[in-house]
Amino acid sequence: MTIQAVSLALPDHTQLPESDGNFVFAKRAGGKNFQEHPQSILLTDSIQPRLQEIHPDGQYCIGQDCGIYWRMTEPPERGAEAPDWFYVPNVPPTLNGEVRRSYVLWQELIAPLIVLEFVSGKGEEERDNTPFTGKFWIYEQVIRPAFYGIYEVKKASVEVYQLVAGRYQLMSANERGHYLIDALGLELGIWQGQYLNVDLPWLRWWDNQGNLLPTGDERAEVECQRAEVERQRADKAEQENARLREQLRALGVEPEIL
């Protein structure tokens, strides 16, 4: 009876703040930069085909600068972390037909599989292990995603931690310099290149054979190139057929009769 009463009194995602000046936009001492939003889009865009394979029923969600509520506080947003990017398997993308405003652990009960933070300053906040206030401590001890990544564009690096026996252990990169996220069958690593007109060391996904997962635009470009090759092949075949028909006619043979 007591447990039910407490459960009914807890707010859900529709009753908790989505953001405020301290919660999302100024959640770091160093603030945000122009690269962080494109970085989130890049991760989401390229992984979608793989997630659709894993979840043909569509039961998963991705959060980008979206609050994960883990305790009740006043004001409420002090009891939340807002990772730059996270993925939760086996949960509906909407709740009661509404777009998710936040991810509320006491409402959902399923932890994210992976949480990623993009460092704007020196990374002290992302590595802070202070009980109940430090970001690292909260992820390790409370939210408990199986993987926690800290991406530093200035250093062109990413640290990936895996939850082992209740504690985060720093993973070692494989021979490609990537980190295997085994539940996804994917690797996470740094790719130097141009995305949205900016050349940077971006955080990206690869499959477990080392093939880069393309974005939608990259997939479209590959398909366009494939179609162009097919068109050129068809044109060449037609030109060869025309040449052969002319040779037959020169010999007095009408090719349409053959």
C-alpha positions as a Markdown table, in Angstrom:
| # | Residue | x | y | z |
|---|---|---|---|---|
| 1 | Met | 0.0 | 0.0 | 0.0 |
| 2 | Thr | 2.7 | 2.4 | 0.9 |
| 3 | Ile | 4.8 | 1.6 | -2.2 |
| 4 | Gln | 1.7 | 2.1 | -4.4 |
| 5 | Ala | 0.9 | 5.5 | -2.8 |
| 6 | Val | 4.5 | 6.7 | -3.3 |
| 7 | Ser | 4.5 | 5.5 | -6.9 |
| 8 | Leu | 1.3 | 7.3 | -7.7 |
| 9 | Ala | 2.7 | 10.5 | -6.2 |
| 10 | Leu | 5.8 | 10.6 | -8.4 |
| 11 | Pro | 5.6 | 12.9 | -11.5 |
| 12 | Asp | 6.0 | 11.6 | -15.0 |
| 13 | His | 7.7 | 13.0 | -18.1 |
| 14 | Thr | 4.8 | 15.4 | -18.7 |
| 15 | Gln | 5.1 | 17.0 | -15.3 |
| 16 | Leu | 8.9 | 17.5 | -15.2 |
| 17 | Pro | 10.8 | 20.4 | -16.8 |
| 18 | Glu | 12.2 | 19.7 | -20.3 |
| 19 | Ser | 14.9 | 22.4 | -19.9 |
| 20 | Asp | 15.8 | 25.6 | -18.2 |
| 21 | Gly | 18.8 | 27.9 | -18.2 |
| 22 | Asn | 20.8 | 25.7 | -15.8 |
| 23 | Phe | 19.5 | 22.3 | -17.0 |
| 24 | Val | 20.5 | 22.1 | -20.6 |
| 25 | Phe | 21.9 | 25.1 | -22.2 |
| 26 | Ala | 24.3 | 26.0 | -19.3 |
| 27 | Lys | 24.8 | 22.6 | -17.9 |
| 28 | Arg | 28.6 | 22.9 | -18.2 |
| 29 | Ala | 30.9 | 25.6 | -16.9 |
| 30 | Gly | 32.2 | 25.9 | -20.5 |
| 31 | Gly | 28.7 | 26.1 | -22.1 |
| 32 | Lys | 28.0 | 24.6 | -25.5 |
| 33 | Asn | 29.4 | 25.1 | -28.9 |
| 34 | Phe | 28.2 | 24.9 | -32.5 |
| 35 | Gln | 29.7 | 21.5 | -33.1 |
| 36 | Glu | 27.6 | 19.6 | -30.5 |
| 37 | His | 24.3 | 19.7 | -32.2 |
| 38 | Pro | 25.6 | 18.4 | -35.6 |
| 39 | Gln | 27.6 | 15.7 | -33.7 |
| 40 | Ser | 24.4 | 14.4 | -32.1 |
| 41 | Ile | 22.6 | 14.4 | -35.5 |
| 42 | Leu | 25.6 | 12.5 | -37.1 |
| 43 | Leu | 25.4 | 9.8 | -34.4 |
| 44 | Thr | 21.6 | 9.4 | -34.7 |
| 45 | Asp | 21.4 | 9.6 | -38.5 |
| 46 | Ser | 24.1 | 6.9 | -39.1 |
| 47 | Ile | 22.9 | 4.4 | -36.5 |
| 48 | Gln | 19.2 | 4.4 | -37.4 |
| 49 | Pro | 19.4 | 1.6 | -40.0 |
| 50 | Arg | 21.2 | -0.6 | -37.5 |
| 51 | Leu | 18.6 | 0.1 | -34.8 |
| 52 | Gln | 15.8 | -0.7 | -37.2 |
| 53 | Glu | 17.4 | -4.1 | -37.7 |
| 54 | Ile | 17.7 | -4.7 | -34.0 |
| 55 | His | 14.3 | -3.3 | -33.2 |
| 56 | Pro | 11.9 | -4.2 | -36.1 |
| 57 | Asp | 9.1 | -3.4 | -33.7 |
| 58 | Gly | 10.4 | 0.2 | -33.3 |
| 59 | Gln | 10.8 | -0.1 | -29.6 |
| 60 | Tyr | 13.7 | 2.1 | -28.8 |
| 61 | Cys | 14.4 | 5.8 | -28.2 |
| 62 | Ile | 17.3 | 8.2 | -28.6 |
| 63 | Gly | 17.8 | 11.3 | -26.5 |
| 64 | Gln | 19.8 | 14.3 | -27.5 |
| 65 | Asp | 20.2 | 16.9 | -24.7 |
| 66 | Cys | 17.2 | 15.3 | -23.1 |
| 67 | Gly | 16.9 | 15.0 | -19.3 |
| 68 | Ile | 17.3 | 11.7 | -17.5 |
| 69 | Tyr | 15.5 | 12.1 | -14.1 |
| 70 | Trp | 16.9 | 9.9 | -11.4 |
| 71 | Arg | 15.7 | 11.5 | -8.1 |
| 72 | Met | 13.2 | 14.0 | -6.8 |
| 73 | Thr | 14.6 | 17.4 | -5.9 |
| 74 | Glu | 13.5 | 21.0 | -5.7 |
| 75 | Pro | 13.8 | 22.4 | -8.2 |
| 76 | Pro | 13.1 | 19.2 | -10.2 |
| 77 | Glu | 15.9 | 19.7 | -12.8 |
| 78 | Arg | 18.6 | 19.3 | -10.1 |
| 79 | Gly | 17.6 | 15.6 | -10.0 |
| 80 | Ala | 18.4 | 15.1 | -13.7 |
| 81 | Glu | 21.3 | 14.7 | -16.0 |
| 82 | Ala | 21.0 | 15.7 | -19.7 |
| 83 | Pro | 23.5 | 13.7 | -21.7 |
| 84 | Asp | 24.4 | 15.0 | -25.1 |
| 85 | Trp | 23.3 | 11.7 | -26.6 |
| 86 | Phe | 21.9 | 8.4 | -25.3 |
| 87 | Tyr | 20.1 | 5.3 | -26.5 |
| 88 | Val | 17.6 | 3.1 | -24.7 |
| 89 | Pro | 16.6 | -0.3 | -26.1 |
| 90 | Asn | 13.2 | -1.9 | -25.7 |
| 91 | Val | 11.1 | 1.1 | -24.8 |
| 92 | Pro | 8.4 | 2.8 | -26.8 |
| 93 | Pro | 9.5 | 6.0 | -28.7 |
| 94 | Thr | 6.4 | 7.8 | -27.4 |
| 95 | Leu | 4.4 | 7.5 | -24.2 |
| 96 | Asn | 0.6 | 7.5 | -24.4 |
| 97 | Gly | 0.9 | 9.0 | -27.9 |
| 98 | Glu | 3.0 | 11.9 | -26.7 |
| 99 | Val | 6.5 | 12.8 | -27.6 |
| 100 | Arg | 8.9 | 12.1 | -24.7 |
| 101 | Arg | 9.8 | 15.3 | -22.9 |
| 102 | Ser | 12.4 | 13.6 | -20.7 |
| 103 | Tyr | 13.4 | 10.1 | -19.6 |
| 104 | Val | 12.2 | 9.3 | -16.1 |
| 105 | Leu | 13.8 | 6.3 | -14.4 |
| 106 | Trp | 11.1 | 5.7 | -11.9 |
| 107 | Gln | 8.6 | 5.7 | -14.7 |
| 108 | Glu | 10.7 | 3.6 | -17.2 |
| 109 | Leu | 12.9 | 1.3 | -15.1 |
| 110 | Ile | 15.1 | 0.4 | -18.1 |
| 111 | Ala | 18.5 | 2.1 | -18.1 |
| 112 | Pro | 20.1 | 3.5 | -21.3 |
| 113 | Leu | 22.5 | 1.2 | -23.0 |
| 114 | Ile | 24.9 | 4.0 | -23.8 |
| 115 | Val | 25.4 | 7.6 | -22.7 |
| 116 | Leu | 27.7 | 10.0 | -24.5 |
| 117 | Glu | 29.0 | 13.4 | -23.2 |
| 118 | Phe | 30.7 | 15.9 | -25.5 |
| 119 | Val | 33.3 | 17.9 | -23.6 |
| 120 | Ser | 33.4 | 21.7 | -24.2 |
| 121 | Gly | 35.8 | 22.6 | -21.4 |
| 122 | Lys | 38.5 | 20.4 | -19.8 |
| 123 | Gly | 36.3 | 17.4 | -19.0 |
| 124 | Glu | 36.3 | 17.8 | -15.2 |
| 125 | Glu | 32.5 | 17.7 | -15.0 |
| 126 | Glu | 32.2 | 14.6 | -17.2 |
| 127 | Arg | 34.8 | 12.8 | -14.9 |
| 128 | Asp | 33.5 | 14.1 | -11.6 |
| 129 | Asn | 33.1 | 11.2 | -9.2 |
| 130 | Thr | 31.7 | 13.2 | -6.3 |
| 131 | Pro | 28.8 | 11.2 | -4.7 |
| 132 | Phe | 25.4 | 12.5 | -5.6 |
| 133 | Thr | 26.6 | 15.5 | -7.5 |
| 134 | Gly | 29.4 | 14.3 | -9.9 |
| 135 | Lys | 28.3 | 13.3 | -13.4 |
| 136 | Phe | 30.5 | 10.3 | -13.5 |
| 137 | Trp | 29.3 | 9.1 | -10.1 |
| 138 | Ile | 25.6 | 9.6 | -11.1 |
| 139 | Tyr | 26.0 | 7.6 | -14.3 |
| 140 | Glu | 28.0 | 4.8 | -12.6 |
| 141 | Gln | 26.0 | 4.5 | -9.4 |
| 142 | Val | 22.5 | 5.5 | -10.3 |
| 143 | Ile | 21.6 | 5.8 | -14.0 |
| 144 | Arg | 24.0 | 2.9 | -14.8 |
| 145 | Pro | 24.2 | 2.8 | -18.6 |
| 146 | Ala | 26.3 | -0.2 | -19.7 |
| 147 | Phe | 28.6 | 2.2 | -21.6 |
| 148 | Tyr | 29.6 | 5.8 | -20.9 |
| 149 | Gly | 31.6 | 7.7 | -23.4 |
| 150 | Ile | 33.4 | 11.0 | -23.0 |
| 151 | Tyr | 34.2 | 12.7 | -26.3 |
| 152 | Glu | 36.7 | 15.5 | -26.6 |
| 153 | Val | 36.8 | 17.1 | -30.0 |
| 154 | Lys | 39.9 | 19.3 | -29.0 |
| 155 | Lys | 41.9 | 16.1 | -28.3 |
| 156 | Ala | 40.3 | 14.1 | -31.2 |
| 157 | Ser | 39.6 | 11.4 | -28.6 |
| 158 | Val | 36.9 | 9.4 | -26.9 |
| 159 | Glu | 37.1 | 7.5 | -23.6 |
| 160 | Val | 34.7 | 4.7 | -23.3 |
| 161 | Tyr | 33.8 | 3.0 | -20.0 |
| 162 | Gln | 32.0 | -0.3 | -19.5 |
| 163 | Leu | 30.0 | -1.1 | -16.4 |
| 164 | Val | 31.6 | -4.3 | -14.9 |
| 165 | Ala | 30.4 | -5.6 | -11.5 |
| 166 | Gly | 28.9 | -2.3 | -10.7 |
| 167 | Arg | 31.9 | -0.1 | -11.5 |
| 168 | Tyr | 33.0 | 1.6 | -14.7 |
| 169 | Gln | 36.2 | 0.2 | -16.3 |
| 170 | Leu | 38.0 | 2.1 | -19.0 |
| 171 | Met | 37.9 | 0.1 | -22.2 |
| 172 | Ser | 40.9 | -0.5 | -24.4 |
| 173 | Ala | 40.6 | 0.4 | -28.1 |
| 174 | Asn | 40.8 | -2.4 | -30.7 |
| 175 | Glu | 43.3 | -2.6 | -33.5 |
| 176 | Arg | 41.3 | 0.0 | -35.5 |
| 177 | Gly | 41.3 | 2.4 | -32.5 |
| 178 | His | 37.6 | 1.8 | -31.9 |
| 179 | Tyr | 35.5 | 0.6 | -29.0 |
| 180 | Leu | 33.2 | -2.4 | -29.4 |
| 181 | Ile | 29.6 | -1.8 | -28.1 |
| 182 | Asp | 28.8 | -5.5 | -28.3 |
| 183 | Ala | 25.1 | -5.2 | -27.7 |
| 184 | Leu | 24.8 | -3.1 | -30.8 |
| 185 | Gly | 27.3 | -5.1 | -32.9 |
| 186 | Leu | 29.0 | -1.7 | -33.5 |
| 187 | Glu | 32.2 | 0.1 | -32.8 |
| 188 | Leu | 32.6 | 3.7 | -31.7 |
| 189 | Gly | 35.6 | 5.8 | -32.7 |
| 190 | Ile | 36.9 | 9.0 | -34.1 |
| 191 | Trp | 36.6 | 9.9 | -37.8 |
| 192 | Gln | 38.5 | 12.8 | -39.3 |
| 193 | Gly | 36.5 | 14.4 | -42.1 |
| 194 | Gln | 33.9 | 16.9 | -43.2 |
| 195 | Tyr | 30.3 | 16.9 | -42.0 |
| 196 | Leu | 27.9 | 19.8 | -42.5 |
| 197 | Asn | 30.7 | 21.9 | -44.0 |
| 198 | Val | 33.0 | 21.5 | -41.0 |
| 199 | Asp | 36.2 | 19.4 | -41.0 |
| 200 | Leu | 36.7 | 17.9 | -37.5 |
| 201 | Pro | 37.5 | 14.7 | -35.7 |
| 202 | Trp | 33.9 | 13.5 | -35.4 |
| 203 | Leu | 32.6 | 10.7 | -33.2 |
| 204 | Arg | 31.1 | 8.0 | -35.4 |
| 205 | Trp | 29.9 | 4.4 | -35.7 |
| 206 | Trp | 31.5 | 1.5 | -37.5 |
| 207 | Asp | 30.2 | -2.1 | -37.9 |
| 208 | Asn | 32.2 | -4.9 | -36.3 |
| 209 | Gln | 34.1 | -5.5 | -39.5 |
| 210 | Gly | 35.4 | -1.9 | -39.5 |
| 211 | Asn | 33.0 | -0.5 | -42.1 |
| 212 | Leu | 31.9 | 3.1 | -41.4 |
| 213 | Leu | 28.2 | 3.5 | -41.0 |
| 214 | Pro | 27.1 | 6.1 | -43.6 |
| 215 | Thr | 24.7 | 9.0 | -43.0 |
| 216 | Gly | 21.6 | 9.3 | -45.0 |
| 217 | Asp | 23.3 | 11.8 | -47.3 |
| 218 | Glu | 26.3 | 9.5 | -47.7 |
| 219 | Arg | 23.9 | 6.5 | -48.5 |
| 220 | Ala | 22.1 | 8.7 | -51.0 |
| 221 | Glu | 25.5 | 9.7 | -52.6 |
| 222 | Val | 26.6 | 6.0 | -52.9 |
| 223 | Glu | 23.2 | 5.1 | -54.4 |
| 224 | Cys | 23.5 | 8.0 | -56.9 |
| 225 | Gln | 27.0 | 6.9 | -57.9 |
| 226 | Arg | 25.8 | 3.3 | -58.3 |
| 227 | Ala | 23.0 | 4.4 | -60.5 |
| 228 | Glu | 25.4 | 6.5 | -62.6 |
| 229 | Val | 27.7 | 3.5 | -63.0 |
| 230 | Glu | 24.7 | 1.4 | -64.1 |
| 231 | Arg | 23.6 | 4.1 | -66.5 |
| 232 | Gln | 27.0 | 4.3 | -68.1 |
| 233 | Arg | 27.2 | 0.5 | -68.3 |
| 234 | Ala | 23.7 | 0.5 | -70.0 |
| 235 | Asp | 24.8 | 3.3 | -72.4 |
| 236 | Lys | 28.0 | 1.4 | -73.3 |
| 237 | Ala | 26.0 | -1.8 | -74.0 |
| 238 | Glu | 23.5 | 0.0 | -76.1 |
| 239 | Gln | 26.3 | 1.7 | -78.1 |
| 240 | Glu | 27.9 | -1.8 | -78.6 |
| 241 | Asn | 24.6 | -3.2 | -79.8 |
| 242 | Ala | 24.1 | -0.4 | -82.2 |
| 243 | Arg | 27.6 | -1.0 | -83.6 |
| 244 | Leu | 26.9 | -4.7 | -84.1 |
| 245 | Arg | 23.6 | -3.9 | -85.8 |
| 246 | Glu | 25.3 | -1.6 | -88.3 |
| 247 | Gln | 27.9 | -4.3 | -89.1 |
| 248 | Leu | 25.1 | -6.8 | -89.7 |
| 249 | Arg | 23.3 | -4.4 | -92.0 |
| 250 | Ala | 26.6 | -3.8 | -93.9 |
| 251 | Leu | 26.6 | -7.6 | -94.5 |
| 252 | Gly | 23.1 | -7.5 | -95.8 |
| 253 | Val | 21.6 | -9.0 | -92.7 |
| 254 | Glu | 18.6 | -7.3 | -91.0 |
| 255 | Pro | 19.2 | -7.7 | -87.2 |
| 256 | Glu | 15.5 | -7.5 | -86.3 |
| 257 | Ile | 14.9 | -10.7 | -88.3 |
| 258 | Leu | 17.5 | -12.7 | -86.3 |
